């Protein structure tokens, strides 16, 4: 699959925390970093996501915020 989104990060599912409707998926990235995504439970089931699954994190946003103390 080809996408127009340029921010694509290859990683591995580290944790899947299933809720009633939404599921939190934590993905380990190279270099020891981790990114978290909230997706529907249905999407996790359809994609067959489990710990250890290889995934590509696709970030498509018009706004990214940073904060410092």
C-alpha positions as CSV (number, residue, x, y, z in Angstrom):
1,X,0.0,0.0,0.0
2,X,1.3,3.4,-0.9
3,X,0.3,6.5,1.1
4,X,0.8,10.2,0.6
5,X,1.6,10.6,4.3
6,X,5.4,11.1,4.7
7,X,5.6,10.5,8.4
8,X,5.8,6.7,8.5
9,X,7.7,4.9,11.3
10,X,8.3,1.2,11.3
11,X,7.9,-0.5,14.7
12,X,6.7,-3.5,16.7
13,X,3.6,-3.6,18.9
14,X,4.7,-3.6,22.5
15,X,1.4,-3.5,24.3
16,X,-2.3,-3.7,23.5
17,X,-4.6,-2.3,26.3
18,X,-8.2,-3.2,25.3
19,X,-11.0,-1.0,26.5
20,X,-14.8,-1.2,26.0
21,X,-14.6,0.8,22.8
22,X,-11.1,2.2,22.3
23,X,-7.8,0.3,22.5
24,X,-4.4,1.8,23.3
25,X,-1.6,0.3,21.2
26,X,2.0,1.0,22.2
27,X,4.6,0.6,19.5
28,X,8.3,0.3,20.1
29,X,10.4,2.2,17.5
30,X,14.1,1.8,16.7
31,X,16.4,3.7,19.0
32,X,14.4,2.8,22.1
33,X,11.5,5.2,21.6
34,X,7.9,4.3,21.9
35,X,4.7,5.9,20.4
36,X,1.1,5.4,21.6
37,X,-2.0,5.2,19.4
38,X,-5.6,5.1,20.4
39,X,-7.7,3.2,17.9
40,X,-11.1,1.5,18.0
41,X,-11.3,-2.1,19.4
42,X,-12.8,-3.1,16.0
43,X,-9.8,-1.8,14.1
44,X,-7.4,-3.8,16.4
45,X,-9.4,-6.9,15.8
46,X,-9.6,-6.3,12.0
47,X,-5.8,-5.7,11.8
48,X,-5.1,-8.7,14.0
49,X,-2.8,-6.6,16.2
50,X,-1.0,-8.5,19.0
51,X,2.2,-7.9,20.9
52,X,5.1,-8.5,18.6
53,X,3.2,-7.6,15.4
54,X,5.2,-5.5,12.9
55,X,3.4,-2.3,12.1
56,X,3.9,1.1,10.4
57,X,2.9,4.1,12.4
58,X,1.5,6.7,10.0
59,X,1.2,10.2,11.3
60,X,-1.0,12.6,9.3
61,X,-1.8,15.8,11.1
62,X,-2.1,19.4,10.3
63,X,-1.0,20.3,13.8
64,X,1.7,19.1,16.1
65,X,2.2,20.7,19.5
66,X,5.3,20.9,21.7
67,X,5.5,22.2,25.2
68,X,8.2,23.0,27.7
69,X,8.2,24.1,31.4
